[in-house]
Every structure is written in C-alpha cells, then in structure tokens.
Amino acid sequence: MSLVRLKIKGISYSQTQNGAYALILNEVEGDRKLPIVIGAFEAQSIAIALEKEIKPPRPLTHDLFKNFADRFQIVVKQVIIHKLVDGVFYSSIISERDGVEEIIDARTSDAIALALRFNAPIFTYKTILDKAGIFLKFSTKDEEEKDDDSIVVDEILQEGETVEIESGAESHGYRELSLEELHKELDKAVANEDYEKAAKLRDEISKRK
C-alpha cells in the first residue's frame, strides 16, 4: 500500500461540545484534508509545538518524552496513521536506537505531538485518505477576517463533509488591545499555562508584524 505524506493544516475547537478539538491534516501533494477529533490536552500540546515562540515554564508530557528520548539516544523517524476503524484512527511511531528500528503503537494525537517535536514526517495510507479524506470548504466573511483560518469543528463532528472557516469571538476582543497589551497578556497566559489562549494571542501578534 502506498503512503501519502501529510502536514498539519490547523487545530480548532467545538463551540458546542466541550473538550472537542479537531486536528486538520492536509496531504502534501493534494487538496484533501484528514480531520481527526482529539482531546483538549493533546490539542494544547500540538499547538505549543507549532507555536515555536511559546515556551512553557514546565515541560509538557510530550516534551518530557522528547527529553527522555534524547537522553537515551532514541529518535522518532516517522509516524504512520495505519488504520481507521469505526471512526477511530490508529497510528504507529517508527523509532530507532543504535541502528535498531522499533514500531510502537500510539494514539494518533500523541504520535503527532511527538512527530512535531522530533521534526518527523507524518504519513497515512492512500486507502485511509480515500476513505476519510474530505475537501474542506473555506469561506471568509469579509476582508477584515480574511487571515483568520480558525476552523469550526462542529460541522466536522456533525456532518463530516464540509467545514466553514470563521473567526472566533474571543479573537475579536484581542483586536482592541495594543501590541504592548497583547505581549503582556501572552506572558500572563504562558505563566498560567493557558496555552490555548497563548496561541490565540500569538496569532493576533503575528498579524500585526
């Protein structure tokens, strides 16, 4: 079976279902997306790995695993999403130590969080992408919101077909803050380990650069 390389398109949260997040993976050489529902902790861990400028005051679980693996010279070479059963994705972590390769089963969200920290590629099989891949429908409401690619998860969870891109209500409030105030709020969010808020603040700061 042929492998298809994926990249992370983004993460968003459900406005109606508490604790429900969606990780959107995009095939590198194509337009199909693979939406995967993940938990809040894993969503934060992946978001932190994507936001290079946000440094947690204490290592998250996946950071701890990375430090542990580095100490014992274990390398994650790649992650493969290898099975889809009843809407649940199953993944394998391909690791190597002293030239010996090992395959370790993992939840997809954990596997991707580690792949980001090891700069390891993410793959799935073409058959899985053919079965679960979708063409997401993107829309912008006006010119001001054009750069906000927050994906609303509810339509994925309810329909599994198309997803509209909208702006979150909280991010609108950040637009009223000055750049200095945004940086202060970012420092406060990181100190309080509120990484979801920190990621949104980082996005707003990046738009103003």
Secondary structure, DSSP 8 states (H G I E B T S, - for coil): --EEEEEEEEEEE-SSSTT-EEEEEEETTSS-EEEEEE-HHHHHHHHHHH-TT---SS--HHHHHHHHHHHTT-EEEEEEEEEEETTEEEEEEEEEETTEEEEEEEEHHHHHHHHHHHT--EEEEHHHHHHH-B------SSGGGTT---B-SHHHHHTSS---B---HHHHHHTTS-HHHHHHHHHHHHHTT-HHHHHHHHHHHHHT-
